Amino acid sequence: MDIKTRLIDYEGSRAYQTRMGYFRNNKYYPYKDSEGFLTVGYGHKVLPNENFNNGINEVEALNLLDKDIALAESQLSKLNLIIPKDWQDFMIIMIFQLGLSGTMKFKKMIQALRDANYTEAVKQAKDSLWYHQTPNRVNAMIAQLTNK
């Protein structure tokens, strides 16, 4: 499964968002995520200069997702990791959710990746507040790894 499809699943499909009331009248409307951040579409954190109070359509939601994935991909390069594709995808999704600064706090996990110690990297991912806040997502991300 590609990153975009995985993120749509993790962030909430249209059917899920309809049940939650975030998608109505063919538009996605802002909502507060589990950490209280204003979010719209497929997990786009609303920035101070953005206003989506009138909702966004499916194309706009997908365009925001594409931009957010591209940003996470470019930020991954700042970690200077040489890792297999499965771990690149894992880290891009992690950066998408936590931001680069949040991801950089995982010093032991990043070091384990530099050492190609994937078992330890998984252990470090699970030994975190992130895991306790979103265990289903992190477990699904770990399940997609072939190097563990």
PEMOMO-V179927 format. One record per residue. RES is the residue in one small letter. SS is DSSP state (H for helix, E for strand, L for the rest). PHI is phi in whole degrees, -180 to 180 (NA if undefined). Layout:
RES_SS_PHI, RES_SS_PHI
//
This chain:
m_L_NA, d_L_-76, i_H_-59, k_H_-61, t_H_-63, r_H_-63, l_H_-66, i_H_-60, d_H_-66, y_H_-67, e_H_-84, g_L_117, s_L_-63, r_H_-59, a_H_-61, y_H_-63, q_H_-67, t_H_-65, r_H_-60, m_H_-82, g_L_89, y_L_-82, f_E_-115, r_E_-153, n_L_53, n_L_62, k_E_-139, y_E_-94, y_L_-114, p_L_-61, y_E_-147, k_E_-91, d_L_-76, s_L_-64, e_L_-100, g_L_90, f_L_-86, l_E_-68, t_E_-137, v_E_-143, g_L_65, y_L_-98, g_L_84, h_E_-76, k_E_-74, v_L_-69, l_L_-86, p_L_-55, n_L_-91, e_L_-109, n_L_-138, f_L_-119, n_L_-61, n_L_-89, g_L_82, i_E_-132, n_L_-86, e_H_-59, v_H_-62, e_H_-65, a_H_-64, l_H_-68, n_H_-65, l_H_-62, l_H_-62, d_H_-59, k_H_-65, d_H_-67, i_H_-66, a_H_-61, l_H_-63, a_H_-62, e_H_-63, s_H_-69, q_H_-70, l_H_-58, s_H_-62, k_H_-69, l_H_-84, n_L_52, l_L_-102, i_L_-110, i_L_-135, p_L_-64, k_H_-57, d_H_-63, w_H_-75, q_H_-60, d_H_-61, f_H_-56, m_H_-69, i_H_-64, i_H_-67, m_H_-63, i_H_-64, f_H_-55, q_H_-81, l_H_-101, g_H_80, l_H_-65, s_H_-64, g_H_-66, t_H_-67, m_H_-67, k_L_-72, f_L_-86, k_H_-60, k_H_-69, m_H_-67, i_H_-63, q_H_-64, a_H_-61, l_H_-65, r_H_-62, d_L_-86, a_L_57, n_L_-99, y_H_-70, t_H_-62, e_H_-67, a_H_-61, v_H_-63, k_H_-58, q_H_-68, a_H_-62, k_H_-77, d_L_-92, s_L_-153, l_H_-62, w_H_-53, y_H_-63, h_H_-69, q_H_-81, t_L_-135, p_H_-63, n_H_-64, r_H_-65, v_H_-64, n_H_-62, a_H_-65, m_H_-65, i_H_-65, a_H_-61, q_L_-79, l_L_-73, t_L_-101, n_L_-102, k_L_-146
//
